Amino acid sequence: MRPLINLLSVKSKLLCYGVNYDSEMRDILFSKAPHIFNKYVHSANFCIENAIVVNIPLDENYTKYSPYTLKYDNDNFYIYEDFTKIEIELITPPDWLFNETADGTPFSNIISLHGRNTLCLSYHKCCDYVSEGVGCKFCSFNNPISKTYELSNIKHVFKSAFERNSTYSVALSNGTIFDENKYVNHFGKIINIIKNINSDCKVSVEISPVSERSLSTLFKYGVSSVFINIELVDDNIRKMICPGKSQISVNEYFKALSFSVEKLGHGMVSSVLIFGLERKEITIDTACKLIDIGVVPVIIPFKPYDHCYLKNFSITNADELLNVYIEIDNYMKKKKFSHPKQHSCNACGGCSGLSDLLKKYEK
């Protein structure tokens, strides 16, 4: 197997540039994992040399110019860059994910599998910022119409999942909801369903920096970890790119993150930072500040998705992204950063190369 740093170099490029392929290759992908073309953003989970999971962007305008070409030969997938050939494994969804609920809703419309062991559900498929015309310009989720799934269907799906694999962890997310009680309530209903089926399941929730009271209520439901995503830090850039979300100060994010660490423990709270829209020094400095308070930073590159406002913006430089990962890793070594074994999104790690480096610091 290649050294970790070499694999991370490949992963960084795939995260930033995606892969290009022809129509025949698309048909093969569709036959093996049709669900990947039913999402707002087309991407698929692959594993490089049975070691590193990467969520590779597909079918976007910018991915047509990727230096990597995806090919299929003798029942194996490969990526090619010039004369370099690397075998990668498509992580195909389990057969049960294509079953249907009693009313004919495909399971794959309700949940998705990230990596090999993380089930993801976004219950409230709407963002109040988008509804008010102040959504984040890097986001491809631009549907202002609220869509939720019947709780009976959600129960059916999770019951089927845990019957087949009781070790699945779950990552829950929502579009932003301004009403805190409604926001936490949505999550509470789903967590209760999950815990009643599998009380040992590790559940992670992605949420805005709500009040300490609301966070405490959420934790009482049985949340194991939480994501409170700062994403961008520079005030001028935040106001320009996130006209709604920027009304919440970065200090408020840190306050909510610190409170969550106090309640859930060191290393059980995470925050996503988007690299590629502001100076790398800001991303690195913020990541270090997160580490200092016991928060796991998750660095993902900006991607100019076809359905986002910034679709014509420059693609993130993969070499700079790799350098950011290395600098943050060096800081974690210096601070002797350690954390419990990760689950849910961080266990999958497909969206960030830093997740692979974090595994060295598990207690």
N, C-alpha and C positions, 0 to 999 in steps of 0.2 A: 504494500500500500504506500502511496505517496506520503511524504511528511505532511503534518497538519497544516502548516503554513501554505504549502502548495495547493492543498485542497481548498483552503479558504480563499486563495487567490482566484481559483476557478469559480467558487461559489459567489464571490463578490461580483465577478463579471456576469454571471448568470442572473443574479439579483438585479443588476443595473440594466443589462442589455437584453435579457431574455434569450430566446432562440428563434431562428427562422426555420421554415420548412415549407415543403410543397403541398399541393392538394392531396396527393396520395398519402403523405404522412399524416395529414389532418384526418383523413378517413380512418387510418389505423388508430390514432388517438381516440377518435370518437367511438370506435368499436370497443375499445378497452375501458374507456372512462368517459362516457357521454355527459356525465354531470358537469364536467369542467367547462362545457360550452353553454351551460344554462345560467351562469352567474353574471353579475354586472362586470366583473373583471375576470378575464380568462387566464387561468394559471393552473399548473399541475404540480403535484409533489413528486419529486424524484429523489433517489438516493445515490450519492457518488461513492463508488467503491465500498458499498455496504457500511459506510461510516458517517456520512454527513447528509442530512436531509436539506433539500433546497426547494423552495416554492418558486418555480420558474414561470415568468410571464409569457403568455402566448397570444397570438392573434391580435396584438396591438399594432398600430401603425409603426411605432418606433422599433418594435422587435423585428421588423422586416430587414433592418440594417444591422442586426446583431452579428458579431464575428463568429458566433456559434451556429452551426447547422445541425438540426436534429434528424437522425436517420434510424432506420430499423432494418435489421438483417439477422437471419437465423434466430428469430424469436427474441432478439435482444435490441435494446435502444442504445444509441451511441450519439455523442456530440463531437463534432469536428470543428477545429479551429486551424485553418491552413492544413498542415500535414499531421497535426496532433489529433489522436483519436482516443476518446475516453468513454468507457462503458458506464452507463447509468441505468438504474432500475426505476421504472414507473411504478409508484406505489398505487396499485389499483384498489378501488374500494371493494369491500366485502360484498358478496352477493345479496345479503339481507338488506343492504342499503337501497336496493332497487325494488323492494316490496312496497306495497301500498297500504294506506289506512283504510278503514271501512268505507270512507266517503271517496276513495280513489286518489287521495293525495299521495304522491310518491314520497317515501321516506327522505330521499335525497333533496327534496324541496324544503324540508324542515331542518335537517341537520347535515353537516358535512364532516368528513374525516380528515383531519390535518395530521401529517406525519403518519405514524402507525397506530397511535393509541390515544389521540385527542379528538373528542367529539365537540363540534362547534355549533352553537345555536344563536341566531340573532332573532329574538322574539318580536320586537317592535321594529319593523323594517321601514323606519321613517326617522327623519331628523328635524326637530323643531327649528333649528337654524336654517335649514334648507327651505322649510315651509314659509319662513319670514324673509327669504331672499338674501340671507347673510351666511350661507354655508361656506365651509372651507374650500378654497379653490384648488387644493390638491386632491380633493376627495371625488371619487367617481360615483359615489352614491348620491344621486340627485333626484330621487323620487320623493315628491312632497306628500304623497298619498300614504296614509298609515295602513300597514298590512300586518296582521298578526295571525297566528295559527290557533286552532281549537286546542284547549288544554288536554282534551281527551286524545287527540291525535299525538300530541307531544308525549303524553304518558305511554301510548302504544309504541311509539318509536323507541323511547328509552328502555321500556320493558324488553323489547326485542333485542336491543343492543346488549344489555347487561346479561341476558340469558346466554348470549354467545361469548361475551368477554366481560367478566366482572371487574377487570382492571382498567377499563377505560376511565380517563379523567375527562372533565367537561369544562369548556370555555364558553361563557355566556357574554354576549354583547348586545347592545341596543343602539339605535340612533339616539341622539341626545333628546331627553324629555325635560322641559322646564319645570314641570310640577314634580317636586322631589318625592312626595308621597306616592304618586303614580309610578314614578321611576323605580323606586325601591320595591314597590308592590309587584311590578312586573317580574322582577328577579325573584322575589320571595315565592311567588306561585310556582315558578319553574324549579327552584331549589327544593321546595317541599316535595314536588313530584319525584325528583331525582333521589332525594334522601329516603323517601318512603320505599323506593324500589331497591336502592343500594346505599345503605347508610354509610358505607366506607368510602364512597366515591369522593374524590378530590374535585372541588368545584372552584373555578376561577371566574371572576366577574370584572368586566371592563366598564368603568363608570366615570362620569365627570366628578370634579371635586365638590361633592355635596357636603352638607353640614355634618358635624361630628355625630349628631343625633341620628341622622339617616345612615351614616356609615356603621354606627353601632348596631342599628336595627338589622342592617344587611349582614353583619358578622354573626349576629345571633341566629340567623337562618342556617348557618353552617358553612359559610364561605371559607375556603382554605387560603386563598390568595386573591390579590386584587391588582388590576391595572388602572392607573390614573395617568393618562397620557398627556404630557406637556406638549410634545411634538415640536413646537417652535418656541424660541426664547426672545429673540430680538424684538423689542416693542414695535418698531416701525414695520418690520416684516410681518409680524403677527397681525397688525391692524390692516395691512394691505391684503394678506392672503387669507386671514381668518377674521373677517369683520365682525362676526358674532361671537365666536369663542374668545377672541382677544379681550372681550369685556371682563373676563375672569383673569385676574393678574397671575403672573407666574408665582408670586409669593403665596397666593391662595392654593395653588397646586402643591407647593412644598408643604404648606400647613396640613393639607389633607393627607399627603404622603407620609409625613412624620407621624401623624395620629394613627394611620393605618399600620405603620411599623410597630408602634407602641402596642397595638392590640393584637396583631397577627404574628409579629416577630421579624427579626432581622432576615432579610433575603426572601420574604414571602410577599413583598410588594414590588411592583415593577412600574416603569414609566417609559413609553416609547418616545424617542427623539428622531425626528426626520432629518437625515443628512442630505445636503445637496441644494438647499434653499437659503442657507445662511452660512457664514464663515465656519470653517471646520474647527477653529479655536473655540467658538461658542459651543458647538456640540460637545467637544472634549471636556471643556470646563464644566458644563452642566452635568455631564455624565459623572465626572469626579465628585461633584457636589452631591449627586444622588447616592453614590457609593458611600460617601461620608456619613449619610444618615441611615444606611442600611437598605437602600432601595436598589434593585437590579435594573440597570439601564438596558434598554432594548433599542439598538440603533438600526434603523431601516433606511434604505435609500429612497429618495423621491423618485417616482416613476410617472412620466407624462402619459397617463392613461387616455385613451381616445374619448372617454366620457367625462373627463374633468376639464375645468376651465383652463388649466395650465398645460393643455395637451401639446402645445407648441414650444414649451419650455425646454431648456437643455437637459439632456440625459445626465444623470449623476456619474461622475468619474469613478470607475471601479478601483483604480489604483489608490486614489485618495481615500476611498471607503475602507480599503484594506489597512491603510496606514492609521486611520481612526481606530479601527478595531485593535491594532497592535498597541497604540498609545494608551488606550483605556485598559487593555490587558496589563500593560506595564504598571499602571497606577494601582490596579487590583493587587498585583504582586507586592508592590511597595506597602500597601495598606494591610496586607495579609487578610484580604477579603475572603470570607467564607460564608456559605449559605446552605440551607437544607436542600435535599434533592428536589429539583424542580418538577412541576407537573403542568398539565394543560398546555397553553401556548409556548411557554419556555421549554417544556419537555420536547415539544415538536421541533422548535428552533428553525423552522424552514424559512422564516422571513429575515433572519439576522445571523451574520457570521459570528457575532459576539456570543451568541447562545452556545456555540460549540466550544469557545474558550472558557465559558463559565463552568463547564462540567469539571474543569480541573479544581475548582474551588468548592465542590460539594463536600459537606462534612461526612 
